[in-house]
Amino acid sequence: MTILLVTLHVIVCLALIVVVLLQSGKGAEMGASFGASGSQSVFGAGGGNTFMSKLTTYAAIIFMLTSLSLAFVSGKGGGSSIMSKAPKAKPAPMGGLPLQQPIKPAAPGNAAAPAAPAAPAAPAAPAAPAK
């Protein structure tokens, strides 16, 4: 199914490119610069839908449908992953030791006062400009 969709998508893509390049631009006639629309003046200022413009519309619709179909088909994979085949990592052995040694309380007689934090340095005064 996917191969068929990709093949159809590539064919429609190439056809869409060819059809768009074969169309003549709106300013292709000399009268278009003066406001006349040449042979399509019967259909009004916008002109009629030519065969090429209809073909472009149909090709664009098919292109969008195949794009959405390919996105849908590629999105619902089998659910397998590269990581599902990877070996599971075993946790490192702890050896019965705790992560952190407990802090022993200090003896009441040896209680030393904690050191005071150092005072921040005073900001330096700005230098005077040289004359």
C-alpha positions as CSV (number, residue, x, y, z in Angstrom):
1,M,0.0,0.0,0.0
2,T,2.8,2.4,0.9
3,I,4.7,1.7,-2.3
4,L,1.5,2.4,-4.3
5,L,0.9,5.7,-2.5
6,V,4.5,6.8,-2.9
7,T,4.4,6.0,-6.6
8,L,1.1,7.9,-7.1
9,H,2.5,10.8,-5.0
10,V,5.6,11.2,-7.2
11,I,3.6,11.0,-10.4
12,V,1.1,13.6,-9.2
13,C,3.9,15.8,-8.0
14,L,5.7,15.7,-11.4
15,A,2.3,16.3,-13.2
16,L,1.6,19.3,-10.9
17,I,5.0,20.8,-11.7
18,V,4.4,20.3,-15.5
19,V,0.9,21.7,-15.4
20,V,1.9,24.8,-13.5
21,L,4.8,25.5,-15.7
22,L,2.7,25.1,-18.9
23,Q,0.1,27.7,-17.9
24,S,0.4,31.2,-19.3
25,G,0.7,34.0,-16.8
26,K,-2.0,36.6,-16.4
27,G,0.2,39.3,-18.0
28,A,1.1,37.2,-21.0
29,E,-0.8,39.2,-23.5
30,M,0.0,42.8,-24.5
31,G,-3.6,43.9,-23.9
32,A,-3.3,42.7,-20.3
33,S,-1.1,45.7,-19.5
34,F,-4.0,48.1,-20.6
35,G,-6.7,46.3,-18.7
36,A,-8.1,44.1,-21.5
37,S,-8.1,40.4,-21.0
38,G,-7.9,39.4,-24.6
39,S,-9.9,36.4,-25.8
40,Q,-11.3,35.7,-22.3
41,S,-13.2,39.0,-22.1
42,V,-16.4,37.0,-22.5
43,F,-16.0,35.5,-19.1
44,G,-15.4,38.8,-17.3
45,A,-12.4,40.5,-15.9
46,G,-11.2,37.4,-14.0
47,G,-11.4,35.1,-17.1
48,G,-12.9,31.7,-17.2
49,N,-11.6,28.4,-15.8
50,T,-9.5,26.9,-18.5
51,F,-8.7,23.3,-18.9
52,M,-5.2,23.8,-17.4
53,S,-6.5,25.6,-14.3
54,K,-9.0,22.8,-13.7
55,L,-6.2,20.2,-14.2
56,T,-4.0,22.1,-11.7
57,T,-6.8,22.1,-9.1
58,Y,-7.4,18.4,-9.5
59,A,-3.7,17.6,-9.3
60,A,-3.3,19.8,-6.2
61,I,-6.2,18.0,-4.5
62,I,-4.8,14.6,-5.3
63,F,-1.4,15.7,-4.1
64,M,-2.8,16.8,-0.8
65,L,-4.7,13.6,-0.4
66,T,-1.7,11.4,-1.1
67,S,0.4,13.6,1.3
68,L,-2.1,13.1,4.1
69,S,-2.5,9.4,3.4
70,L,1.3,8.9,3.5
71,A,1.5,10.8,6.8
72,F,-1.2,8.6,8.2
73,V,0.3,5.4,7.0
74,S,3.8,6.2,8.2
75,G,2.5,7.4,11.6
76,K,0.8,4.1,12.6
77,G,3.9,1.9,12.7
78,G,4.2,-1.4,14.4
79,G,5.0,0.2,17.7
80,S,8.5,-1.2,17.9
81,S,11.4,0.9,18.9
82,I,15.2,0.6,18.8
83,M,15.2,1.2,22.5
84,S,12.9,-1.7,23.2
85,K,15.7,-4.1,22.0
86,A,18.4,-2.5,24.2
87,P,19.5,-4.4,27.2
88,K,18.1,-3.3,30.5
89,A,20.7,-1.6,32.7
90,K,21.1,-3.1,36.2
91,P,21.4,-0.7,39.1
92,A,24.9,-0.5,40.7
93,P,25.3,-2.5,43.9
94,M,25.2,-0.4,47.0
95,G,27.3,-2.7,49.1
96,G,25.1,-2.1,52.1
97,L,26.5,1.4,52.7
98,P,24.3,4.4,53.0
99,L,24.7,7.2,50.5
100,Q,25.9,9.7,53.1
101,Q,27.5,9.1,56.5
102,P,25.3,10.5,59.3
103,I,26.7,13.5,61.1
104,K,27.7,12.8,64.7
105,P,26.5,15.4,67.2
106,A,29.4,17.2,68.9
107,A,30.0,16.7,72.6
108,P,28.5,19.5,74.8
109,G,31.9,20.4,76.3
110,N,33.7,20.7,73.0
111,A,31.1,22.9,71.3
112,A,33.1,25.4,69.3
113,A,31.4,28.4,67.9
114,P,31.1,28.3,64.2
115,A,33.4,30.6,62.3
116,A,31.8,33.8,61.1
117,P,31.6,34.1,57.3
118,A,34.1,36.5,55.8
119,A,32.8,40.0,55.2
120,P,32.5,41.0,51.5
121,A,35.2,43.3,50.2
122,A,34.2,47.0,49.9
123,P,33.7,48.2,46.4
124,A,36.6,50.0,44.9
125,A,36.2,53.7,44.2
126,P,36.1,54.7,40.6
127,A,39.4,55.9,39.2
128,A,39.6,59.6,38.4
129,P,39.8,60.4,34.7
130,A,43.3,61.3,33.5
131,K,43.9,64.8,32.2
